[in-house]
């Protein structure tokens, strides 16, 4: 099975305290990448988000 690419903004993961959880995903079927600024400042300020194979996925506040 081919791994799926999961990309996170470094600032977003720190702001929403998700970094430790990302380390757990690295052992799964995801190619996890933590990038610098991804140019999605609105999403970054408002809620945790990531790109899964290039598509935005986001959590509502309180889901993380």
Secondary structure as GFF3:
##gff-version 3
##sequence-region A 1 64
A	DSSP	beta_strand	4	9	.	.	.	ID=ss1
A	DSSP	alpha_helix	10	15	.	.	.	ID=ss2
A	DSSP	alpha_helix	19	25	.	.	.	ID=ss3
A	DSSP	beta_strand	30	35	.	.	.	ID=ss4
A	DSSP	alpha_helix	41	46	.	.	.	ID=ss5
A	DSSP	beta_strand	49	52	.	.	.	ID=ss6
A	DSSP	beta_strand	55	58	.	.	.	ID=ss7
###
